Amino acid sequence: MVGTEAATTPAIRVAVGSAEHDRANGVLEAAREAATDVHIVETGPTGAAALAPVVLATADDRTAVHANVSPDRARELVETLEAGDVPTDDAHAVAESDEGISMPKTGPLAAGQRHVLARCGWAAPAALDESLAERARDEPEDLFEAVAGAGLLGRGRGDGHTDESIAEGWETARRSDGETVVVVNGNESDPAVGGDRLLLESRPAEVLDGALAVAAAVEATDVVVYLNEDDDLAAQRVREAVENVDAGGTEIDVVAGPDRYIAGEMTMALEAMEGADRLEARLRPPGPSEVGLYGRPTVVHTPRTLAQVRAFAAAPDEFETSAADPGSRLLTVTGDGVTGPTTVELATDTALAEAVADGEEYKMACVGGRFGGITRSLDVPASAPALAGARLGTEGGIELFDGATCALEFAGARAKFAREANCGRCVPCREGSKQLVELLRDVYDGNFQPSELRELSRVVAESSTCEFGQAAPRPVTTAMDAFEREIAAHAEGRCPSGVCTETN
Amino acid sequence: MSTDHTGRPESLPSVPSIDDPRPQPPLTEHFNTGTATDPDVGARETSSLTVDGEEVSVDEEATIIDALEEVGADEDLSALCYYDREDTDRIGPRSECRTCMVETDEHGLVPSCSFPAEEGLTVRTDSTEAEEARSVNLDLVLSDHNLRCTTCGKNGRCELQDAAIEADVEVPRYGVFDDRDEYEPIDESSPFIQIDRNKCILCNRCVEACNDVQVEGVLRIEGSGPDTRIGFQNGADEMMDSTCVSCGHCATVCPTGSLVEQDYTDAATIPVPGFTQENSIGETIGEDYDGQPNPATPMKGNQTYEDDALDGEADDD
């Protein structure tokens, strides 16, 4: 069992994630070459791509956070630490702590809280402090009842119970015939949503431990971790974590599905895992909790959901269990004015605006990933009901757009994505997305038909088979809510943002 | 990583090494139908529901549409892709067209053909939302259909035409599929069955008839999004190069003029001089074919799959 903390200080921690893999690896190698006594730890990414490569230098209860470190700079940091000093010169932040990344006061790491993310960038990915799974195997009912009582909701579109009580799904799986499977659905091809990949690359041991704890609570015999085909680093680290955690007899598989947006949908994930020759959504009900992988009851959770389960079990008192959506949510901030994707953690009663660094000006934001909602204001709490009330998505992405973005062009681009990327199974989604694009094109021809757009969007959202079609019209309807005049101007031949040309 | 389901063309290489408890049919070859393994959507037990205010009892295995049929409430639903003749246990529900949506107090809008007839459901067929969804979805089906009924061999015996007439569609909201550059050539290569994909509504009945009823493994669904279409499991471009045995079951279940027996392709056209469905689209494939001694295409008996890893090797004559 690898200890979570580099028990020996002085220590240098190098955060290596897939996004900055080559650069961070160079820094790691340089640090290793320069070190004699200093302990060098390879950790996962911090979630703040703008700061990468990040190096943490710890000694004497102090930690210096260094950002955008070059291999030469890494050698200097090691040498300073070898000489007995914490290298605070030019540090991004300095904390009086040797127990994790304390929050810097500014920059991407200053936003929100670091509770679920506490060990991201600090601990070796395969290291585990304490095992929730062991506790759950001893007292499975305790975990089940606690999670049911708290009303924890599933996180992300790939979860089997998105924005619904996950304990209900556990209950269904326990009731259903057959040996239950727990699927960790980490397949996400939306570049605007990075929470799951961050957890898989930084804290795979915690994700696995959460999955094994759920497996104990639902009496599952198998855990399958399902990733993207190009998730090489995540796969490698998950496999290392598998070696390192005590599975207590539960079988663990690590598999990959296609790098396609639809492959993250819960039933298409199961299809991919069964080796389907083509991906399409399954009918529901019954959902996966009842009839899932190979017809077995299957509890599907995203890494983000499992991280919440684990955080809740570790410190139940910190969860406002009377809230409709207790816990925290991971949000990835991308877009205009954002240097690199930044994944932050917000308590669900915190406004989304907290996730956005000061000084980032935006005209509009798309909240909720690929099919999120358009909004002018991020003064909306991060909880599922509040987001739904504001017609935004809960997918865990905030994309910022500046004045050079046209709301109509944006809605059209998202509708085109829906048209091209859907699985092709059901009419409202397959044909509805085509007509949605056509109706938006008609605006450029002087024919803006809001009621037809609304009618079609309603039907696509309400009668599509899976979450893809149910969410697909949201960018269009919310763009009309927030920017109706801007869209209508196009019918008169004007693009207020000055970006639409006649080639549209 | 064990792959105990190898040998499927283009299959994803990501099968976990965990047990599949389901009984496997004793087939010598894998079928690649391109379609999802749907759960059994029928109710688990007999149940009673309220449909438009009337109490209805239905047997186990029932979906909501069975309850609607009990009281005649299905009259207002197109339920276009729903197949309610023999073989219903092996064909459908595909629940593709969503022209059978109904309102339930418990779950909101649901497709009646594939939603379990749960005990105690309160169903309404006449809510504004349900009617709107059925109407819009029928128009969406029509929007991608070559609506040249007068030149079609299925004119007068077409389920889409019937549905449109019954739903009083005069002018479909989204027009019809009429961009001539987009037409797919008609597949005339088989002497027995003509395929006109411009009329296909992707209801999947033919695929299920071919794979689940006849167990021939010829047809499949391929592509995704706007490129979703009926194709052949051996990768052939046209029917003549497929492993078709010309049993005709696909044409029997096709709701439109997409799969029609060759002698009937012009059977119901309205005689407009020189204008048939074949020449109205301007391009066909496989016309150089001039007959064969038996009804099976040459490919049958000489099956070549794109992969050579079939673990239950097909009989090679």
Interface residues (C-beta under 8 A of the other chain):
Chain A: G178 E179 V181 D222 V224 Y226 E229 E251 D253 V255 A256 G257 P258 I262 T267 M268 E271 A272 M273 E274 G275 A276 D277 R278 L279 E280 A281 R282 L283 R284 P285 P286 E290 V291 L293 Y294 G295 R296 R419 E420 A421 N422 C423 G424 R425 C426 V427 P428 R430 E431 G432 S433 K434 Q435 E438 E452 E455 L456 R458 V459 E462 S463 S464 T465
Chain B: M1 T3 H5 R8 P9 E10 S11 L12 P13 S14 V15 P16 S17 I18 D19 D20 P21 R22 N32 G34 T35 A36 T37 D38 P39 D40 V41 P93 S95 E96 C97 R98 T99 M101 G108 L109 P111 S114 F115 P116 E129 E132 A133 V136 N137 L140 V141 S143 D144 R173 Y174 I201 L202 R220 I221 E222 G223 S224 G225 P226 D227 T228
